């Protein structure tokens, strides 16, 4: 069994300054890998140089669906240059995804087709969830279910943002187990107790919140996840968040 890898989503480090500073601080917090964003891939030379300078890998990245529709080859080339093998599409903005059965089926079909094209380019394409698709049913079905049914037979995979999933569903582990066949990666973040840290949008350093990460981690590993990407959507102290979260999670790697 391949050993799980810890990575750091660079969105969490945006408050520290430019990309060079973010990468330096990510390495300083203990990480050996990071997850860049669409904007970073638009200047692959700078990203590649920063990764090399700090001894970091970038096994995955996030790119919006609209960008892949219009500039797919540009991002394929950037991924190849920077050694990125997995590309995840965050859930489209509400204007691009209405909560209807047909809309979820359309997005599933489109992502399935894109994943076939990306596989031919040597890149794994996946979907990254928020709460949409889990927060209400459509005729008794969840949008997430409808999407992956429409993509069936394609190589589309799932990067589970477990904290967003847990905000919508009390049974996150059941969803992880149910979709083990497509699960490859997990976003690891923690939810603060109610009424705590409102300026951090209700998130917390991993291990200091209310999510039971030992059991969530085990469930994700058993279900096939190997890339665990640490994230905080709005950290007040980004470096401290990264360092403390890494110290907490590194025990799971032994």
C-alpha positions as CSV (number, residue, x, y, z in Angstrom):
1,X,0.0,0.0,0.0
2,X,1.3,3.4,-1.0
3,X,2.1,5.6,2.0
4,X,-0.2,8.7,2.3
5,X,1.3,12.0,1.5
6,X,0.6,15.3,3.3
7,X,0.3,18.5,1.1
8,X,-0.7,22.1,1.8
9,X,-3.2,24.0,-0.2
10,X,-1.6,27.3,-1.0
11,X,-4.9,29.2,-0.7
12,X,-4.4,28.9,3.0
13,X,-1.1,30.8,2.7
14,X,-2.2,33.7,0.5
15,X,-2.1,36.2,3.4
16,X,1.7,35.8,3.7
17,X,2.5,37.6,0.5
18,X,3.9,36.5,-2.9
19,X,4.2,32.9,-4.1
20,X,7.9,32.7,-3.2
21,X,7.1,33.6,0.4
22,X,4.2,31.1,0.6
23,X,6.4,28.3,-0.7
24,X,9.2,29.2,1.7
25,X,6.8,29.2,4.7
26,X,5.1,25.9,3.5
27,X,8.5,24.2,3.6
28,X,9.3,25.9,6.9
29,X,6.1,24.5,8.4
30,X,7.3,20.9,7.6
31,X,5.5,20.2,4.3
32,X,7.2,18.5,1.4
33,X,4.3,19.1,-1.0
34,X,1.8,21.9,-1.9
35,X,-1.3,22.2,-3.9
36,X,-1.2,25.3,-6.2
37,X,-4.1,27.2,-7.7
38,X,-5.1,28.2,-11.2
39,X,-3.4,31.5,-10.9
40,X,-0.1,29.9,-10.0
41,X,-0.3,27.6,-13.1
42,X,-0.7,30.6,-15.3
43,X,3.0,31.4,-14.7
44,X,4.5,27.9,-14.6
45,X,8.0,29.1,-14.8
46,X,7.7,31.0,-11.5
47,X,5.9,28.1,-9.8
48,X,8.4,25.5,-11.0
49,X,11.4,27.6,-9.9
50,X,9.8,28.2,-6.4
51,X,9.1,24.5,-6.0
52,X,12.7,23.6,-6.9
53,X,14.1,26.3,-4.7
54,X,12.2,25.0,-1.6
55,X,12.5,21.3,-2.3
56,X,8.7,20.9,-2.7
57,X,6.5,18.7,-4.9
58,X,3.2,19.7,-6.3
59,X,1.3,16.4,-6.9
60,X,-2.0,18.2,-7.4
61,X,-3.5,21.6,-8.3
62,X,-6.9,23.3,-8.5
63,X,-8.2,24.8,-11.8
64,X,-11.7,26.2,-12.4
65,X,-14.0,24.5,-14.9
66,X,-14.3,27.7,-17.0
67,X,-10.5,27.8,-17.4
68,X,-10.3,24.2,-18.5
69,X,-13.1,24.8,-21.0
70,X,-11.2,27.6,-22.7
71,X,-7.5,26.9,-22.0
72,X,-7.1,23.2,-21.3
73,X,-3.8,22.8,-23.2
74,X,-2.2,25.7,-21.3
75,X,-2.9,23.9,-18.0
76,X,-1.8,20.5,-19.3
77,X,1.5,22.1,-20.3
78,X,1.8,23.8,-16.9
79,X,1.1,20.5,-15.1
80,X,3.7,18.7,-17.1
81,X,6.3,21.3,-16.4
82,X,5.7,21.3,-12.6
83,X,5.2,17.6,-12.1
84,X,1.5,17.8,-11.3
85,X,-0.4,14.6,-12.0
86,X,-3.8,15.3,-10.4
87,X,-6.0,18.3,-11.3
88,X,-9.1,19.0,-9.3
89,X,-12.0,21.2,-10.4
90,X,-13.6,23.0,-7.4
91,X,-17.4,23.0,-7.4
92,X,-18.6,25.6,-10.0
93,X,-20.0,28.9,-8.8
94,X,-23.8,28.9,-8.0
95,X,-24.5,30.8,-11.3
96,X,-22.9,27.9,-13.2
97,X,-24.6,25.1,-11.3
98,X,-28.3,25.3,-10.5
99,X,-29.7,22.7,-8.1
100,X,-31.5,20.6,-10.7
101,X,-31.2,17.0,-11.8
102,X,-30.4,18.1,-15.4
103,X,-27.7,20.5,-14.2
104,X,-25.9,17.9,-12.1
105,X,-26.1,15.4,-14.9
106,X,-24.7,17.9,-17.4
107,X,-21.8,18.8,-15.2
108,X,-21.1,15.1,-14.6
109,X,-21.1,14.4,-18.3
110,X,-18.8,17.3,-19.0
111,X,-16.3,16.4,-16.3
112,X,-16.4,12.8,-17.5
113,X,-15.5,13.8,-21.0
114,X,-12.8,16.2,-19.7
115,X,-11.4,13.5,-17.6
116,X,-11.0,11.2,-20.6
117,X,-9.2,14.0,-22.5
118,X,-6.9,14.7,-19.5
119,X,-6.1,11.0,-19.1
120,X,-4.8,11.0,-22.6
121,X,-2.5,13.8,-21.5
122,X,-1.3,11.8,-18.6
123,X,-3.3,13.8,-16.0
124,X,-5.9,12.6,-13.5
125,X,-9.0,14.9,-13.4
126,X,-11.2,15.1,-10.3
127,X,-14.0,17.0,-8.7
128,X,-13.6,18.9,-5.5
129,X,-16.8,19.3,-3.5
130,X,-18.2,22.0,-1.2
131,X,-21.6,21.6,0.4
132,X,-23.5,21.7,-2.9
133,X,-24.8,18.3,-3.9
134,X,-25.0,17.1,-0.3
135,X,-27.1,19.8,1.4
136,X,-30.5,18.9,-0.1
137,X,-32.1,16.2,-2.3
138,X,-33.5,16.5,-5.8
139,X,-36.4,14.1,-6.1
140,X,-34.9,12.1,-3.3
141,X,-31.4,12.0,-4.8
142,X,-28.3,14.1,-4.0
143,X,-26.7,16.2,-6.7
144,X,-23.3,14.5,-6.0
145,X,-24.9,11.1,-6.7
146,X,-26.4,12.3,-10.0
147,X,-23.1,13.8,-11.1
148,X,-21.0,10.7,-10.6
149,X,-23.7,8.6,-12.2
150,X,-23.5,10.8,-15.3
151,X,-19.8,10.4,-15.3
152,X,-19.8,6.6,-14.9
153,X,-17.4,4.8,-17.1
154,X,-15.0,7.8,-17.2
155,X,-11.8,8.2,-15.1
156,X,-13.3,11.1,-13.1
157,X,-12.2,11.0,-9.5
158,X,-13.1,12.7,-6.3
159,X,-11.1,15.0,-3.9
160,X,-13.3,15.0,-0.8
161,X,-13.3,18.2,1.2
162,X,-14.4,16.4,4.3
163,X,-15.1,19.6,6.4
164,X,-17.5,21.0,3.8
165,X,-19.1,17.5,3.5
166,X,-19.4,17.4,7.3
167,X,-21.1,20.8,7.3
168,X,-23.8,19.3,5.0
169,X,-24.0,15.7,6.2
170,X,-23.6,14.2,9.7
171,X,-22.4,10.9,8.1
172,X,-19.3,12.0,6.2
173,X,-17.6,8.6,6.7
174,X,-20.5,6.8,5.0
175,X,-20.0,9.0,1.9
176,X,-16.3,8.4,1.9
177,X,-16.8,4.6,2.1
178,X,-19.6,4.6,-0.4
179,X,-17.5,6.4,-3.0
180,X,-14.2,4.7,-2.3
181,X,-14.0,3.6,-6.0
182,X,-13.4,7.2,-7.1
183,X,-11.8,8.7,-3.9
184,X,-8.1,9.6,-4.5
185,X,-7.5,12.7,-2.4
186,X,-8.9,14.5,0.7
187,X,-8.9,18.1,1.9
188,X,-8.0,18.1,5.6
189,X,-9.4,21.0,7.6
190,X,-11.2,21.4,10.8
191,X,-14.3,23.1,12.0
192,X,-14.2,25.4,15.0
193,X,-16.7,24.9,17.8
194,X,-19.8,27.0,17.5
195,X,-19.3,30.8,18.1
196,X,-15.5,30.4,18.1
197,X,-13.2,32.4,15.8
198,X,-15.9,34.0,13.7
199,X,-13.2,36.0,11.9
200,X,-11.8,32.7,10.6
201,X,-15.2,31.8,9.1
202,X,-15.7,29.0,11.6
203,X,-12.6,27.0,10.7
204,X,-9.7,25.9,13.0
205,X,-6.2,24.6,13.0
206,X,-6.5,20.8,12.2
207,X,-6.7,18.9,15.4
208,X,-8.1,21.8,17.5
209,X,-11.6,21.7,16.1
210,X,-14.6,19.4,16.4
211,X,-14.0,17.0,13.6
212,X,-12.7,13.6,14.6
213,X,-9.7,13.4,12.3
214,X,-8.2,10.1,13.6
215,X,-11.4,8.2,12.5
216,X,-11.9,10.4,9.3
217,X,-8.2,9.8,8.3
218,X,-8.5,6.0,8.8
219,X,-11.7,5.9,6.8
220,X,-10.2,7.9,3.9
221,X,-7.0,5.7,3.8
222,X,-9.0,2.5,3.8
223,X,-11.2,4.0,1.1
224,X,-8.2,4.6,-1.2
225,X,-7.1,8.2,-0.5
226,X,-3.4,8.7,-0.6
227,X,-3.0,12.5,-1.0
228,X,-4.1,14.5,2.1
229,X,-4.2,18.3,1.5
230,X,-4.2,20.5,4.5
231,X,-6.4,23.6,4.3
232,X,-7.9,26.5,6.2
233,X,-10.1,28.9,4.2
234,X,-9.3,32.0,6.2
235,X,-6.5,31.6,8.8
236,X,-5.7,34.6,10.9
237,X,-2.1,33.3,11.3
238,X,-1.3,31.2,8.2
239,X,2.1,30.0,9.1
240,X,1.0,29.0,12.6
241,X,-1.9,27.2,11.1
242,X,0.3,25.3,8.7
243,X,2.9,24.4,11.3
244,X,0.5,23.3,14.0
245,X,-1.7,21.3,11.6
246,X,1.4,19.5,10.2
247,X,2.6,18.7,13.7
248,X,-0.8,17.2,14.5
249,X,-1.2,15.2,11.3
250,X,2.3,13.9,10.9
251,X,1.6,11.4,13.7
252,X,-0.8,9.7,11.2
253,X,2.0,9.1,8.8
254,X,4.0,6.8,11.1
